[in-house]
Amino acid sequence: MAAVDAFDRALVSGLLRPQPAQAADLSEFARAVAGTPLASRVAEAAEKAAAGAAVEDHFVLLAAARTALLGSIHDAVVGRLDEFTGRTRGTDTPPTTADDRSANLLAAARAWLCDLARAGWQGIDHDVVSGAAQIVSAMLPDPALRRLSTLLDGFSNELAASCPGAALERVPARRWGDLWARAVILTLPGALGAGAHTTATGRLLPLAVDLQEHATAAQAQVHAVFEPADGSAPRLVRASVSVPKPDTAVGAGVWQLLRPHMSLLSAVAEGRSMHLLGMPLTDGGDLLWSDELARPGEPADAFATARVALPAATDAATAPLDRHPARIAVPVFLEGYAVEVAEGHTDGAAPGEETLRFTVTGRPLLVDTDRIPTAGPLTPKTVAASGACIGLLRWDAGTYCLQPLAVETTVRKKPVAVHAAAWAGGTTDKAGVKAEKAATDAVAVLRERAGRLLRK
């Protein structure tokens, strides 16, 4: 991580006219891959960049080295998590090579990214950032380029909102370094090729839902255990749905936008399994969801699945280009832990802010309560009173943490399950009903306005 930070510091001021401190950072970065097949080429690229003479190939090599370093961290962390869970992990298949019909667009994107590296984050202005607009517009109609075009669109918008870079009080160097390197790698031939996939026929047992929400978009990712009909080993899978959203859709109103696109969300809320009939499934464990290929099954309790089926399931492999610590999210089931609530500056908390920890097998584990969505009944207080938890193990810059998705707690001496996605299929909760109605009204207004514009 120190080597990655050194490279990210060099990008802050830009590599058009590097200073001695940037040259030292680039040299430290190159030494980190000295024992790898990248060694000589990255050393040359770092030397050229330190002299202000880097060209496109040199920037590509630096991005590749940064990606490789973070990939090695990913593999080391995942290896430790596999030891903790005791589960096995599948193997990945290299992606198929995409055709080169979009080579000119990819080259244009790569050239813009090189201009960013030369300018540096403190040197960006609207003239530099606006160079992405035409490239993104040309890419968006092509589904094969959708991943890269979305990344470039979001990245350029974020940079535009931060212009001029010289006025920034704080530069998110690691975040922008991540986005820059990721985008550079995705412009290379074959990087956007489709991964291998099979078809899934059998029973799907949902565990929990991870809801991710931004100002203009939302995504629900269902983690589940898939039991193939042919009797082969069960495996952990994910099914995701993403939608654009107006900023007036908040809280439980987000489910109203997501629900029509995936029947699985209703099944999760009802505590039911689903039967899949030839659903496409990638090597990375992602179901390419289609409601036409699924039908509701019998009742299936998520905590029973977590206790019985999860330990025997095989974890999905991670595609080579997706190996990054920020992407780690390993489903786990924990029970019998001790709970500690503390206040103060611990674990980066603000003064007076509470932090929550579980003690698991004698070791403290930070609970990331900031990831609990407002679109459900799960709260930090409920988590603190729990005795069992389904969650995602993550790793954030040196710290392992748990994102709770569902917990078992005791109410009137009876065990009660509380899921973050309990309202995914609808709710009678007053606050939830109000948020859903607001979302419905907002969508209706937007549709009416869009229709008026189209009529003109």
PENORZI-V415009 format. One record per pair of residues at least 6 apart in sequence whose ideal C-beta (glycine too) atoms are under 7 Angstrom apart, sorted by the first residue. I is the first residue (numbers start at 0). J is the second residue. If there is no record, write none. Layout:
I:J / I:J
This chain:
0:72 / 0:396 / 2:27 / 2:28 / 2:31 / 2:68 / 3:65 / 3:68 / 3:69 / 5:24 / 5:27 / 5:28 / 6:24 / 6:28 / 6:61 / 6:65 / 6:176 / 7:172 / 7:173 / 7:176 / 8:24 / 8:172 / 9:21 / 9:24 / 9:25 / 10:116 / 10:119 / 10:120 / 10:172 / 10:176 / 11:119 / 11:120 / 11:121 / 11:170 / 11:172 / 12:18 / 12:21 / 12:119 / 12:121 / 13:117 / 13:118 / 13:119 / 13:122 / 14:48 / 14:51 / 14:53 / 14:116 / 14:117 / 14:119 / 15:51 / 15:117 / 15:118 / 16:51 / 17:48 / 17:49 / 17:51 / 21:49 / 22:49 / 25:45 / 25:48 / 25:49 / 26:45 / 28:45 / 29:41 / 29:42 / 29:45 / 31:68 / 32:38 / 32:41 / 32:64 / 32:67 / 32:68 / 35:67 / 37:63 / 37:64 / 37:67 / 40:60 / 41:60 / 41:61 / 41:64 / 44:53 / 44:57 / 44:60 / 44:61 / 45:61 / 47:53 / 47:57 / 48:57 / 48:61 / 55:109 / 55:110 / 55:113 / 58:113 / 58:116 / 58:183 / 59:183 / 59:187 / 62:180 / 62:183 / 62:184 / 63:184 / 65:176 / 65:180 / 66:180 / 66:184 / 69:323 / 69:324 / 70:322 / 70:323 / 72:324 / 73:322 / 73:323 / 73:324 / 73:327 / 74:322 / 76:324 / 76:327 / 76:394 / 77:327 / 80:329 / 80:392 / 81:88 / 84:329 / 84:331 / 85:310 / 86:310 / 86:312 / 86:313 / 86:314 / 87:313 / 88:313 / 88:314 / 88:316 / 89:234 / 89:313 / 89:314 / 89:315 / 89:316 / 90:316 / 91:282 / 91:283 / 91:316 / 91:317 / 91:318 / 91:319 / 92:194 / 92:195 / 92:282 / 94:189 / 94:192 / 94:193 / 94:194 / 95:192 / 95:193 / 96:189 / 96:192 / 97:143 / 97:189 / 97:191 / 97:192 / 99:188 / 101:141 / 101:143 / 101:144 / 104:134 / 104:137 / 104:138 / 104:144 / 105:186 / 107:134 / 108:134 / 108:147 / 108:151 / 108:186 / 109:183 / 109:186 / 111:130 / 111:131 / 111:134 / 112:179 / 112:182 / 112:183 / 114:127 / 114:130 / 115:127 / 115:179 / 116:179 / 118:127 / 120:164 / 120:170 / 120:172 / 120:175 / 121:164 / 121:165 / 121:167 / 121:170 / 122:164 / 123:158 / 123:162 / 123:164 / 124:162 / 124:163 / 125:159 / 125:162 / 128:155 / 128:158 / 128:159 / 128:162 / 131:151 / 131:155 / 134:151 / 135:148 / 135:151 / 135:152 / 138:144 / 138:147 / 138:148 / 139:148 / 143:191 / 144:191 / 146:185 / 146:191 / 147:182 / 147:185 / 147:186 / 147:191 / 150:178 / 150:181 / 150:182 / 150:185 / 151:182 / 154:178 / 154:182 / 161:167 / 184:190 / 184:320 / 185:191 / 190:320 / 194:281 / 194:282 / 194:283 / 194:318 / 195:282 / 196:279 / 196:280 / 196:281 / 196:282 / 197:280 / 198:277 / 198:278 / 198:279 / 198:280 / 199:225 / 199:275 / 199:278 / 199:280 / 199:286 / 200:227 / 200:228 / 200:275 / 200:276 / 200:277 / 201:225 / 201:226 / 201:227 / 201:228 / 201:275 / 202:226 / 202:272 / 202:274 / 202:296 / 203:223 / 203:225 / 203:272 / 203:273 / 203:275 / 204:223 / 204:224 / 204:226 / 204:272 / 204:299 / 204:304 / 204:308 / 205:221 / 205:223 / 205:266 / 205:267 / 205:301 / 206:222 / 206:223 / 206:224 / 206:301 / 206:304 / 206:305 / 206:309 / 206:330 / 206:389 / 207:222 / 207:301 / 207:389 / 207:404 / 207:405 / 207:418 / 207:419 / 207:420 / 208:219 / 208:220 / 208:221 / 208:267 / 208:404 / 208:419 / 208:420 / 208:423 / 209:220 / 209:222 / 209:391 / 209:404 / 210:219 / 210:372 / 210:374 / 210:419 / 210:420 / 211:217 / 211:218 / 212:253 / 212:372 / 214:246 / 215:243 / 215:244 / 215:246 / 216:241 / 216:242 / 216:243 / 216:244 / 217:242 / 217:244 / 217:253 / 217:256 / 217:257 / 218:239 / 218:240 / 218:241 / 219:239 / 219:240 / 219:257 / 219:264 / 220:237 / 220:239 / 221:237 / 221:238 / 221:263 / 221:267 / 222:237 / 222:330 / 223:236 / 223:238 / 224:233 / 224:235 / 224:304 / 224:308 / 224:309 / 224:312 / 225:233 / 225:234 / 225:236 / 226:233 / 232:313 / 233:308 / 233:311 / 233:312 / 234:284 / 234:312 / 234:313 / 234:315 / 235:284 / 235:312 / 235:313 / 235:314 / 235:315 / 235:330 / 236:280 / 236:284 / 236:286 / 236:315 / 237:284 / 237:285 / 237:286 / 238:263 / 238:286 / 238:288 / 239:285 / 240:257 / 240:260 / 240:261 / 240:288 / 242:256 / 242:257 / 242:260 / 244:253 / 244:256 / 245:441 / 245:445 / 247:437 / 247:441 / 248:256 / 248:438 / 248:441 / 249:434 / 250:373 / 250:374 / 250:430 / 250:434 / 251:374 / 251:422 / 251:426 / 251:431 / 251:434 / 251:435 / 252:434 / 252:435 / 252:437 / 252:438 / 253:374 / 254:374 / 254:422 / 254:423 / 255:435 / 255:438 / 255:439 / 256:438 / 256:442 / 257:264 / 258:264 / 258:265 / 258:423 / 258:424 / 261:288 / 261:290 / 262:290 / 262:293 / 263:273 / 263:288 / 263:293 / 264:423 / 264:424 / 265:424 / 266:273 / 266:295 / 267:420 / 267:423 / 268:420 / 268:421 / 268:423 / 268:424 / 268:425 / 269:424 / 270:298 / 270:299 / 270:300 / 270:301 / 271:295 / 271:296 / 271:297 / 271:298 / 271:299 / 272:296 / 272:297 / 272:299 / 273:293 / 273:294 / 273:295 / 273:296 / 274:293 / 274:294 / 274:296 / 275:292 / 275:293 / 276:292 / 277:292 / 278:286 / 278:289 / 278:292 / 278:293 / 279:287 / 280:286 / 282:316 / 283:315 / 283:316 / 283:317 / 283:318 / 284:315 / 301:389 / 301:405 / 301:416 / 302:387 / 302:389 / 302:407 / 302:416 / 305:332 / 305:389 / 306:332 / 309:330 / 309:332 / 324:394 / 327:393 / 327:394 / 328:391 / 328:393 / 329:391 / 329:392 / 330:391 / 331:390 / 331:392 / 332:389 / 333:357 / 333:359 / 333:387 / 333:388 / 334:386 / 334:387 / 336:357 / 336:358 / 336:359 / 337:358 / 338:357 / 338:383 / 339:356 / 339:358 / 340:353 / 340:355 / 340:383 / 341:353 / 341:354 / 342:351 / 342:353 / 343:350 / 344:350 / 345:354 / 346:354 / 346:365 / 348:354 / 354:365 / 355:366 / 355:368 / 355:379 / 355:382 / 355:383 / 356:363 / 356:364 / 356:365 / 356:366 / 357:364 / 357:366 / 357:401 / 364:399 / 364:401 / 365:398 / 365:400 / 366:382 / 366:400 / 366:401 / 366:403 / 367:393 / 367:400 / 367:401 / 367:402 / 368:379 / 368:382 / 370:402 / 371:377 / 371:378 / 371:379 / 371:403 / 371:419 / 372:419 / 374:422 / 375:418 / 375:419 / 375:420 / 375:421 / 375:422 / 376:417 / 376:421 / 376:428 / 377:403 / 377:406 / 377:417 / 377:418 / 377:419 / 381:406 / 381:408 / 381:417 / 382:403 / 382:406 / 384:408 / 385:406 / 385:407 / 385:408 / 386:407 / 386:408 / 386:409 / 387:406 / 387:407 / 388:403 / 388:406 / 389:404 / 389:405 / 390:401 / 390:402 / 390:403 / 390:404 / 391:402 / 391:404 / 392:399 / 392:401 / 393:400 / 393:402 / 404:419 / 405:416 / 405:417 / 405:418 / 405:419 / 406:417 / 407:414 / 407:416 / 408:415 / 408:417 / 422:428 / 422:431 / 426:432
